[in-house]
């Protein structure tokens, strides 16, 4: 069995921080959003798809340098403030299965996140939505990861915190552990992940070993 980990909200507790900064930069660009708005609408969604949706729904064009401004601000804050999800390193090391990361984020953000949280040595294989035509909730990224890791989709277990991510994994024909231990997960989040198709829900990484073995 191949374990496929999302990054933001699963390996690193980045969502509260990134949603807040995303909202700040959007608002500075004249497109008012709150951190709660961003979390509700764009958690698990690639920046490319987020921009496309905002421009379509609001009938506007974001500044050409929006992504650069967002990443510059976000990366600086990650260097000082980003933390790993509690217990995630021990949980990963307790599992005997091969593993990889498949994230909606750009490769530079994934690499930075894993480096500053001390998790980079755990993953030799990292896949980004920039490598596929469609981001989550489409199955493209997870199918790409499975193909590169020479594993049939039915032998993959995805660990995800977002509805879009769970939907993508289900569409790819994979089983899913829904994780609700991130700082952005409020009451009822587990129910949303289960409704989207998650096989099992956990709120502590200490429970990942049992959940994964139960799905093996």
VOVO-635451 format. One line per 2 residues: number of its first residue (from 1); their letters; for each residue x negated, y, z negated of N, C-alpha, C, O. Coordinates in steps of 0.05 Angstrom, whole numbers, plus 5000, padded with zeros to 4 digits. Each point is the difference from the previous one (the first is absolute). Layout:
NUM = a = X Y Z X Y Z X Y Z X Y Z; ... .
# end
This chain:
1 = xx = 4983 4976 5000 5017 5024 5000 4982 5025 5000 4981 5002 4985; 5027 5017 5032 4986 5026 5001 5016 5021 4984 5024 5003 5004 .
3 = xx = 4962 5011 4978 5012 5022 4986 4995 5026 5015 4977 5006 5006; 5044 5009 5000 4997 5026 5014 5009 5022 4981 5024 5001 4993 .
5 = xx = 4958 5015 4998 5006 5022 4981 5004 5026 5014 4984 5009 5017; 5038 5004 4977 5002 5029 5006 4980 5014 4982 4991 4988 4981 .
7 = xx = 5003 5037 5025 4980 5014 4984 5014 5020 4980 4999 4996 4976; 5013 5025 5035 5012 5020 4983 5024 4989 4984 5019 4990 5012 .
9 = xx = 4979 5012 4962 5022 4991 4983 4998 4970 4993 5016 4990 4984; 4964 4996 5027 4996 4972 4994 4972 4996 4989 4996 4987 4979 .
11 = xx = 4984 5023 5035 4972 4998 4990 4992 5025 4985 4987 4998 4979; 5022 5025 5030 4994 5025 4988 5025 5015 4994 5020 4999 5015 .
13 = xx = 4980 5016 4962 5025 5014 4992 5000 5028 5012 4998 5020 4986; 5004 4981 5040 4996 5025 5015 5026 5014 5007 4999 5024 5006 .
15 = xx = 5023 4962 4993 5025 5012 5011 5009 5026 4986 5006 5019 5014; 4994 4982 4959 5008 5026 4988 4983 5023 5008 5009 5022 5006 .
17 = xx = 4964 4973 4995 4981 5021 5008 5004 5007 5029 5001 5024 5007; 5000 4957 5011 5002 5006 5029 5027 5013 5007 5001 5017 5017 .
19 = xx = 5021 4974 4970 5026 5013 5005 5000 5029 4992 5011 5017 5014; 4977 4989 4963 4999 5027 4991 4984 5018 5019 5008 5022 5006 .
21 = xx = 4969 4968 5002 4983 5016 5018 5013 5002 5028 4999 5022 5012; 5013 4957 4998 5014 5001 5025 5022 5021 4999 5002 5016 5019 .
23 = xx = 5013 4985 4960 5022 5020 4997 4988 5028 4999 5012 5018 5012; 4966 4985 4974 4988 5027 4998 4990 5010 5028 5005 5023 5007 .
25 = xx = 4982 4959 5008 4990 5009 5026 5023 5005 5020 4999 5019 5015; 5021 4964 4984 5024 5004 5017 5013 5027 4994 5007 5015 5018 .
27 = xx = 4996 4991 4956 5013 5024 4992 4983 5024 5009 5011 5021 5009; 4963 4977 4988 4982 5022 5009 5002 5004 5030 4996 5022 5010 .
29 = xx = 5012 4957 5005 5004 5002 5029 5027 5010 5007 5008 5001 5024; 5008 5007 4956 5027 5010 5005 5021 4979 5003 5022 5005 5010 .
31 = xx = 4972 4971 4981 5020 4977 5001 5003 4991 4971 4986 4982 4991; 5033 5029 4994 5003 4994 4971 5006 4970 4995 5020 4990 5011 .
33 = xx = 4964 4998 4973 5005 4973 4990 4991 4999 4971 4982 5014 4991; 5032 4970 4993 4991 4994 4973 4985 4973 5000 5003 4985 5019 .
35 = xx = 4982 5010 4960 4987 4974 4998 5020 4977 5001 4995 4979 5010; 5028 5026 4977 5021 4980 5000 5011 4994 5028 5006 4978 5007 .
37 = xx = 4997 5044 5009 5009 4997 5028 4980 4982 5015 5009 4982 5014; 4966 5024 4984 4979 4985 5014 5000 4971 4992 4999 4982 5016 .
39 = xx = 5003 5013 4957 5000 4973 4990 5024 4984 5011 4997 4977 5008; 5026 5036 4992 5024 4986 5009 5000 4994 5030 5009 4979 5008 .
41 = xx = 4981 5040 5008 5002 4998 5028 4976 4987 5014 5003 4988 5022; 4973 5014 4966 4977 4993 5015 4981 4981 4987 4978 4994 5011 .
43 = xx = 5029 4995 4966 4982 4980 4987 4998 4976 5018 5020 4988 5009; 4955 5004 4997 4995 4977 5018 5000 5006 5029 4995 4982 5016 .
45 = xx = 5009 5043 4991 5002 5009 5028 4974 5013 5008 4988 5015 4985; 5002 4980 5039 4975 5012 5010 5004 5030 5004 5022 5009 5004 .
47 = xx = 4956 5005 4994 5001 5029 5004 5010 5007 5028 5014 5020 5003; 4978 4964 5017 5010 5005 5027 5030 4998 5002 5013 5018 5012 .
49 = xx = 4999 4962 4975 5028 4997 5001 5014 5021 4982 5022 5009 5007; 4966 4998 4971 5011 5021 4983 5002 5026 5016 5021 5013 5000 .
51 = xx = 4958 4995 5014 5000 5025 5015 5021 4999 5022 5015 5019 5004; 4987 4958 5010 5020 4998 5021 5028 5002 4990 5017 5013 5012 .
53 = xx = 4988 4976 4964 5027 5001 4989 5007 5028 4991 5022 5010 5005; 4959 5003 4982 5005 5028 4990 5005 5018 5024 5019 5016 4999 .
55 = xx = 4965 4982 5021 5003 5018 5024 5026 4994 5014 5013 5019 5009; 4995 4956 4992 5025 4993 5014 5024 5010 4983 5019 5012 5011 .
57 = xx = 4981 4982 4964 5023 5006 4983 5004 5030 4995 5022 5010 4998; 4956 5004 5001 5001 5029 4993 4997 5018 5025 5003 5024 4998 .
59 = xx = 4992 4964 5025 4998 5015 5024 4977 5020 5000 5003 5023 5009; 4974 4969 4980 4977 5018 4997 4975 4986 5011 5000 4977 5007 .
61 = xx = 4978 5038 4993 4974 4989 5005 4982 5007 4977 4997 5023 4993; 4992 4957 4994 4981 5005 4979 4974 5010 5012 4994 4995 5023 .
63 = xx = 4990 5020 4961 4975 5011 5011 4982 4977 5010 5000 4978 4989; 4984 5028 5031 4982 4980 5011 4981 4988 4979 4991 4977 5002 .
65 = xx = 5002 5040 4979 4980 4991 4980 5013 4990 4974 4987 4997 4980; 5039 4996 5022 5014 4991 4976 4987 4975 4988 4995 5000 4976 .
67 = xx = 5000 4980 5040 4988 4975 4990 4972 5005 4988 4994 4990 4979; 4990 5027 5034 4974 5007 4990 5002 5014 4973 4985 4994 4981 .
69 = xx = 5033 5025 5016 5004 5015 4975 5009 4981 4978 4991 5002 4977; 5028 4981 5030 5010 4981 4980 4978 4981 4990 4997 4997 4976 .
71 = xx = 4988 4992 5043 4979 4981 4992 4978 5013 4984 4989 4988 4981; 5004 5036 5027 4978 5014 4986 5008 5005 4971 4984 4995 4982 .
73 = xx = 5040 5014 5013 5010 5004 4973 5003 4974 4984 4992 4998 4977; 5019 4983 5037 5005 4974 4987 4974 4986 4993 4998 4989 4978 .
75 = xx = 4983 5010 5040 4975 4986 4995 4985 5012 4977 4987 4986 4984; 5014 5040 5014 4986 5014 4978 5012 4992 4973 4986 4996 4980 .
77 = xx = 5040 5002 5019 5014 4992 4975 4995 4970 4994 4998 4993 4977; 5002 4991 5043 4994 4971 4996 4973 4996 4987 4997 4983 4983 .
79 = xx = 4983 5032 5026 4973 4997 4989 5000 5004 4970 4984 4987 4986; 5033 5030 5003 4999 5007 4972 5023 4987 4983 4996 4994 4977 .
81 = xx = 5027 5000 5036 5023 4993 4985 5011 4972 5005 5016 4990 4984; 4977 4997 5038 5012 4975 5007 4991 4977 4982 4977 4997 4993 .
83 = xx = 5043 4987 4999 4995 4977 4982 5010 4974 5014 5019 5001 5015; 4969 4976 4978 5011 4975 5010 5026 4993 4985 5005 5010 4978 .
85 = xx = 5011 4973 5033 5023 4989 4986 4989 4983 4977 4981 4985 5004; 5031 5018 4973 4990 4986 4976 5000 4970 5004 5019 4988 5009 .
87 = xx = 4958 5000 4986 4997 4971 5001 4997 4988 5027 4999 4976 5003; 4999 5041 5018 5000 4989 5028 4975 4985 5006 5001 4979 5014 .
89 = xx = 4976 5030 4977 4975 4986 5006 5000 4971 4988 4994 4981 5014; 5013 5017 4961 5001 4974 4987 5021 4982 5014 4995 4976 5003 .
91 = xx = 5027 5035 5005 5021 4985 5013 4991 4988 5026 5004 4977 5006; 4982 5040 5010 4989 4991 5026 4979 4978 4996 5001 4980 5014 .
93 = xx = 4982 5024 4967 4978 4981 4996 5010 4973 4989 4986 4980 5001; 5038 5020 4987 5012 4976 4989 5012 4982 5021 5007 4977 4995 .
95 = xx = 4996 5033 5030 5013 4986 5021 4980 4987 5019 4981 5014 5009; 5023 4961 4999 4980 4986 5016 5004 5003 5030 4987 4988 5016 .
97 = xx = 5032 5029 4992 5008 5002 5028 4984 5022 5015 4991 5019 4988; 5005 4978 5038 4988 5022 5016 5018 5024 4999 5024 4997 4996 .
99 = xx = 4964 5027 5009 5016 5024 4996 4990 5022 5019 4978 4999 5011; 5040 5020 4994 4993 5024 5016 5018 5023 4992 5019 4996 4985 .
101 = xx = 4976 5027 5026 5016 5024 4996 5013 5007 5026 4987 5000 5021; 5039 5007 4978 5014 5010 5024 5017 5024 4991 5020 4997 4986 .
103 = xx = 4971 5027 5021 5011 5025 4989 5009 5019 5023 4989 5000 5022; 5032 5016 4972 5008 5020 5018 4981 5024 5002 5001 5016 5018 .
105 = xx = 4981 4986 4962 4981 5022 4999 4978 4997 5022 4996 4979 5011; 4991 5044 4994 4978 4999 5019 4976 4986 4987 4998 4999 4976 .
107 = xx = 4984 4990 5040 4977 4985 4989 4983 5016 4980 4991 4989 4980; 5005 5037 5025 4984 5016 4982 5013 5002 4973 4986 4999 4979 .
109 = xx = 5040 5003 5020 5014 5002 4974 4999 4974 4985 4996 4999 4976; 5007 4979 5039 4999 4973 4987 4972 4996 4988 4998 4992 4977 .
111 = xx = 4982 5014 5039 4972 4996 4990 4994 5017 4976 4988 4990 4981; 5021 5035 5019 4996 5018 4978 5014 4989 4975 4989 5000 4978 .
113 = xx = 5036 4992 5025 5016 4990 4978 4987 4976 4987 4998 4999 4975; 4993 4982 5040 4987 4976 4989 4973 5007 4988 4993 4988 4980 .
115 = xx = 4992 5031 5031 4974 5007 4989 5003 5013 4973 4986 4992 4981; 5031 5028 5017 5000 5016 4975 5013 4984 4977 4996 5006 4977 .
117 = xx = 5020 4973 5030 5012 4984 4979 4985 4974 4995 5009 4984 4983; 4968 5012 5030 4983 4977 4994 5011 4974 5011 4994 4979 4989 .
119 = xx = 5022 5022 5032 5012 4976 5011 4989 4992 5028 5007 4979 5011; 4975 5037 4999 4990 4996 5028 4987 4973 5004 5002 4989 5022 .
121 = xx = 4985 5001 4957 4985 4975 5004 5019 4976 5002 4991 4978 5006; 5034 5025 4988 5019 4978 5000 5011 4994 5028 5012 4978 5004 .
123 = xx = 4984 5040 5015 5012 4997 5026 4980 5004 5023 4988 5021 5003; 5008 4958 5013 4984 5002 5024 5016 5007 5024 4989 5009 5020 .
125 = xx = 5037 4987 4979 5018 5005 5023 5021 5020 4993 5017 4995 4982; 4983 5028 5032 5019 5021 4995 5013 5009 5026 4986 5005 5020 .
127 = xx = 5040 4996 4980 5015 5006 5024 5018 5025 4995 5011 5003 4979; 4990 5014 5041 5015 5025 4998 5021 5002 5022 4997 4988 5021 .
129 = xx = 5024 5028 4973 5021 5003 5020 4990 5015 5025 5013 4999 5021; 4963 5013 4977 4988 5013 5024 4992 4979 5021 4994 5007 5023 .
131 = xx = 5006 4968 4969 4991 4978 5018 5023 4988 5016 4995 4983 5017; 5030 5026 4977 5023 4987 5014 5018 5022 5011 4998 5024 4993 .
133 = xx = 5020 4968 5024 5018 5019 5014 5021 5012 4981 5006 5023 5001; 5004 4960 4982 5022 5009 4982 4993 4994 4971 4989 4979 4993 .
135 = xx = 5016 5041 4990 4995 4996 4971 5023 4987 4986 5021 4994 5013; 4976 5001 4962 5022 4989 4983 5024 5019 5002 4996 5024 5000 .
137 = xx = 5029 4966 5002 5009 4972 4995 4998 4981 5023 5010 4977 4998; 4978 5030 5024 4995 4981 5021 4979 4979 4991 4984 5006 4982 .
139 = xx = 5017 4970 5028 4982 4979 4990 4972 5000 5011 4983 4984 4993; 5011 5035 5025 4975 5000 5016 4975 4997 4983 4983 4983 5005 .
141 = xx = 5015 5033 4973 4976 5000 4984 4995 4973 4986 4977 4990 5001; 5044 4999 4988 4996 4975 4986 4994 4977 5020 4985 4982 4994 .
143 = xx = 5028 5019 5029 4994 4979 5020 4971 5003 5010 4987 4980 5006; 5004 5045 4997 4972 5005 5008 4981 4988 4979 4980 4987 5007 .
145 = xx = 5026 5019 4968 4982 4990 4978 4999 4969 5000 4979 4988 4998; 5045 5000 5005 5001 4971 5000 4984 4988 5023 4986 4980 4997 .
147 = xx = 5017 5032 5027 4986 4991 5023 4970 5002 4997 4985 4981 5006; 5006 5042 4983 4971 5004 4996 4989 4981 4979 4976 4993 5001 .
149 = xx = 5041 4999 4980 4991 4982 4979 5006 4971 5007 4997 4982 4983; 5012 5013 5042 5005 4973 5010 5019 4984 4982 4996 4977 4994 .
151 = xx = 5026 5037 4998 5020 4987 4982 5028 5004 5012 5007 5022 5007; 5009 4956 4995 5027 5003 5009 5016 5018 4981 4995 5000 4976 .
153 = xx = 5024 5016 5035 5016 5018 4982 5013 4985 4977 5002 5011 4978; 5008 4965 5027 5014 4985 4979 4981 4992 4977 5010 4992 4979 .
155 = xx = 4964 5010 5025 4981 4994 4979 4989 5024 4987 4979 4999 4986; 5034 5024 5018 4991 5026 4988 5019 5008 4978 5024 4997 5001 .
157 = xx = 4964 5015 4978 5015 5012 4979 4992 5029 4997 4976 5006 4995; 5043 5012 5008 4994 5029 4999 5008 5011 4973 5020 4993 4988 .
159 = xx = 4963 5024 5001 5005 5014 4975 5005 5029 5007 4982 5014 5009; 5043 4995 4987 5009 5026 5009 5016 5015 4978 5012 4987 4983 .
161 = xx = 4987 5039 5019 5015 5017 4981 5021 5016 5013 5016 5013 4986; 4985 4988 5041 5019 5018 5014 5021 4983 5015 4995 4978 5008 .
163 = xx = 5028 5034 4995 5022 4987 5016 4991 4996 5028 5004 4979 5012; 4983 5042 5000 4990 4997 5027 4980 4977 5003 5000 4986 5020 .
165 = xx = 4983 5011 4960 4980 4978 5001 5013 4973 4997 4992 4981 5014; 5027 5016 4969 5015 4975 4997 5014 4993 5026 4999 4977 5009 .
167 = xx = 5014 5043 5002 5015 4995 5025 4980 4991 5022 5007 4983 5017; 4970 5029 4984 4980 4993 5020 4991 4971 4997 4997 4985 5019 .
169 = xx = 4998 5007 4956 4991 4973 4994 5022 4979 5007 4994 4979 5012; 5030 5027 4981 5023 4982 5007 5003 4998 5030 5004 4978 5010 .
171 = xx = 4993 5044 5004 5002 5000 5029 4978 4983 5013 5003 4989 5021; 4974 5010 4965 4977 4984 5009 5003 4971 4993 4983 4984 5009 .
173 = xx = 5037 5008 4976 5004 4973 4993 4984 4991 4976 4993 4977 4997; 5000 5042 4986 4983 4995 4976 5016 5002 4974 5021 5013 5000 .
175 = xx = 4969 4974 4980 5012 5004 4973 4988 5024 4986 4978 5009 5007; 5037 5002 4974 4991 5025 4988 5003 5000 4970 5021 4991 4989 .
177 = xx = 4958 5018 4997 5002 5007 4972 5004 5030 4998 4984 5015 5009; 5039 4993 4980 5005 5029 4996 4988 5009 4974 5005 4989 4979 .
179 = xx = 4978 5032 5022 4986 5010 4977 5012 5027 4991 5003 5018 5017; 5005 4984 4958 5013 5024 4990 4985 5014 4977 5011 5015 4985 .
181 = xx = 4963 4979 5014 4984 5011 4978 4986 5026 5006 4986 5011 4982; 5018 5000 5042 4987 5026 5006 5014 5023 4987 5024 4998 4992 .
183 = xx = 4962 5024 5005 5011 5023 4987 5024 5013 5013 5014 5016 4988; 4990 4978 5037 5023 5011 5015 5025 4984 4999 5021 5008 5009 .
185 = xx = 4978 4968 4979 5023 4981 5000 5018 5006 4977 4993 4995 4976; 5030 5016 5030 5019 5006 4979 5020 4978 4996 4997 4978 5012 .
187 = xx = 5023 5026 4971 5021 4980 4995 5014 4992 5026 5006 5017 5016; 4998 4958 4987 5014 4990 5024 4983 4995 5024 5009 4990 5020 .
189 = xx = 4965 5016 4977 4982 4995 5023 4998 4971 5007 5000 4992 5024; 4998 4991 4956 4999 4971 5004 5024 4990 5015 4998 4982 5017 .
191 = xx = 5025 5028 4977 5025 4992 5014 4999 5007 5029 5009 4985 5017; 4979 5039 4990 4998 5008 5028 4981 4981 5015 5005 4993 5023 .
193 = xx = 4973 4999 4963 4981 4982 5013 5012 4972 5004 4996 4988 5021; 5019 5003 4960 5013 4974 5002 5021 5001 5022 5003 4981 5016 .
195 = xx = 5012 5041 4986 5020 5003 5021 4987 5000 5027 5012 4990 5020; 4964 5021 4982 4986 5001 5025 4988 4972 5008 4993 4996 5023 .
197 = xx = 5007 4986 4958 4991 4972 5006 4978 4989 4984 4991 4978 5005; 4999 5037 4975 4978 4990 4983 5008 4973 4987 5022 4998 4989 .
199 = xx = 4959 4983 5011 5005 4974 4989 5001 5001 4970 5017 4987 4988; 4965 5028 5000 4998 5002 4971 4991 5028 4994 4986 5013 5015 .
201 = xx = 5022 4998 4961 4993 5026 4992 4983 4998 4974 5007 4986 4982; 4970 5029 5018 4984 5002 4975 4995 5029 4994 4998 5017 5018 .
203 = xx = 4998 4989 4957 4994 5028 4992 4973 5002 4986 4992 5021 4991; 4993 4956 5008 4973 5000 4989 4983 4982 5017 5008 4979 5010 .
205 = xx = 4967 5030 4995 4982 4984 5016 4992 4974 4985 4992 4981 5013; 5012 5019 4961 4994 4975 4985 5019 4978 5009 4994 4976 4995 .
207 = xx = 5028 5030 5018 5020 4980 5008 4995 4991 5029 5015 4983 5010; 4965 5029 5004 4996 4994 5028 4992 4971 5004 5010 4987 5019 .
209 = xx = 4973 5002 4965 4990 4973 5003 5024 4980 5000 5002 4983 5018; 5015 5019 4963 5023 4982 4998 5019 5004 5024 5010 4981 5011 .
211 = xx = 4994 5044 4997 5018 5006 5023 4988 4988 5025 5014 4988 5016; 4960 5016 4989 4987 4989 5024 5000 4970 5001 5006 4988 5021 .
213 = xx = 4988 5000 4956 5000 4970 4999 5028 4989 5004 5003 4978 5011; 5017 5037 4980 5027 4991 5004 5009 5001 5028 5018 4986 5009 .
215 = xx = 4969 5031 5007 5007 5003 5029 4982 4983 5018 5005 4997 5023; 4974 4991 4965 4981 4984 5016 5013 4974 5010 4987 4985 5014 .
# end
